[in-house]
Amino acid sequence: MSSGERKNPGGQRKAVFLDRDGVINKKLPEDQYVSRPAEFELLPEVLEAVGIFHNLGFAIVVVTNQRGIARGMMTFDDLDAVHKFMKTLFKDAGLRIDGLYYCPHDKTDYCYCRKPSPGMILEAAKDLNIDLNSSFMVGDSESDMKAGRNAGVRSVLISPLPDPMGADLVFRSLFAFAEFLQDRQPTRKNNLGKRKG
């Protein structure tokens, strides 16, 4: 299901597809869900990382499984409030989310949108005219890595552990991945993306 903001009528864009919990914000313990803005806590240097992605010309697309809805542990309105809060944090930092897609279904619903199925990525690619060959799926789970592979994008695992889970690249944080991309294009730097201190 999409709450994406816009379509791009021009040429194809490259994108960074971001899982939400564990990549953008702190993940709650197993079987708990971020159902209120007060529970949404950005991980360190996420905004700086997104600033780098923007400066390198990547669209930012959030693709997130939210089966807490199917399990009756939160409502669509709850999720909408959390996402409005998240987008406000980005906007206040001068950043944007180009598309936001979520799956409200449970594992047993066997839908096409729930990761590891590629439905959300492919829907976003169609809506936002994204070149999948130039894009990345960034997540913290094996299902994220499989979703990326199933959609034909390169997969990036955010994890402190050495197990790559089939990922093309592994980094300890979203900011570390952003720095990696920035270092490959050293002439396009952004003050927002610079580490302080």
C-alpha positions, 0 to 999 in steps of 0.5 A: 500500500502506498502513501507515496508523494509524487510521480516524476514525468521526466527521465528515470531516477536512481533511488535508495529504498529504505526499510524503516525499523532498524534502519531509519528508527530504533526497532522495538523488541520482537512482536512490538510495533512503533504505533505512536510518534512518541515511540519513533526514535531516529537512529544516529546520523540518519538525517546526515546520511539522507542528506548525502543521498539527496546530494548524490541525486538519489530519490528516497523511498521508504518500504516497510512491513507493518503487520501490526495492523493485521494483528490488531496491534495498531490501526491505519490511523496510528501508522499514518500519525507515525509516518507524518511525524517521521516526514516532519523530522525529515522536513525540519532538516531540509530533507524529503521522502520521495515515496513511502510504501507499507504492507499492512498484511500478516505473513500468512496473507501471502500478499505480493507487497510484504517483503521478501516479495518485491511488490512495494519496490516495483510499485515505487519504481513504476510510480516514481520512474526509478531505474532499478539497475542504479538503485539500492535496497537498504535493510537490516533483515534477510527479507529486505535482502531478498526483496532487493534481489527479487526486485533487481536492485543491489541489496545493502545490509545494515548490521554489526554482524559479519553475516551478509545474509546474501547482501551485496554490501554490508555496513554498520550504519546507514551513514557508513553506507552514505559515506561509501557512496560519497567517497566514490564521488568525492566532488559532490559533498554536502555539509549535512553529510559531513561528520562533526567533530 
